[in-house]
Amino acid sequence: MFIGRITGSIVSSQKAETMVGQTLFIVEPLRVNEKDQSDLTPTGRSFVVVDTVGAGQGEVVLCVQGSSARFTPETKTLPIDAAIIGIVDQVHIGSKEIFNSTEK
């Protein structure tokens, strides 16, 4: 699993029948700031993911990759390898809160 921020969306008018109606987002993985563990920083990579939870632009989300992306009832028949399975509310490192979705 990894956490990431939704940075964009994808619209595809031609796709496999099983993908019709699926929301596709571009997600940039985030990591804990290596210098001081004070926040989450972008990794510079991007993934195309299927949304299973109703996430939106700019939100920090929990994602899975590979065969795990097809372990939900919503994705088990989809030809995917990355899916959003949660929207992140808070991230704590030790006793320190480094992300809170209400403090955007």
N, C-alpha and C positions, 0 to 999 in steps of 0.2 A: 504494500500500500504506500501511497504517497499523498502529501497535501499539495495543492496548487491553487492558483488564482485563474479564474476564467477571464481570458483576455480577448476573446472573439467568438464568433459563431460561424457556422458553415451552412450554406444553402445549396442543396444539390437536387436539381429537378429530375435527373436520371440516376436511378440507383436500384439495387437489388430490391425485389418486392418486400422482403422481410424488413427492410430499412425504412419503408414508407411510414411517415408519422413519427420517426425518431428525431429527437433534437440533438444536433451535433455542436459541440463547443470546442474551441481551442483552449487548452489549459497549459499554463506554464508552471512546472513544479517549483515549490518553494523549499528552502532549507533554513535551518537555524543559523543565524549569523555566526560565522566561525570565530570572529574576533572577540565578541563579548556576550554572545547568546542573548542579545537584547531584543531581537526581532526576527522576522522571517524575511529572507532575501531571495530574489529570483535566481534560478539556475541558468537561464539563457536557453533552455530547451523548450520545445512545445510538443504537445500530444493532441491528437484528435480523439475526443471521448464522446460516448453516448450518455446523455443525462437520464438518470432513472428516478430523480428525486425532486424535479422542478426547480433546479438552481437557476441563477441568473447572472448576467454580465457583472464582472467585478467581484463576485463572491469567492471566498476561500472554500475549497471543497476537498473531500476525501475521495481518492480515486484508487481503483485497482487495475492491474494489467494482466495480460496473458489469460490463461484459462479461468482465473478467478473472475474475470470480467463477465463470464457467461454463467456464473453460479447463482444469479438472481432469477426469480420468475419472469421478470421483464426482459431479460437478456439471454436466456438459455438457448434460444433458437436464432440469435443474431450472429452474423459473421464479423465479430468485433474482437479487439484485444485490449480495450481500455474503456472504463465506465466510471461515472460519478456515482458513488453509493452513499454520500452524506454531505451535509453542509456544515462546515466547522464553525462552532460558536466561540470557543476559546482554545488557546494553546498555553500550557504551563511547562516551564523547564525548572525542575526543583520546586521551590515555593514562589517563583517569579512568573507572573503572567506576561507573555510576550505577544499575544494577539487576543483581541476581543472584538467580535463582529459588531458590537454596539458602539464601538469607538472608531468608526470609519473616518 
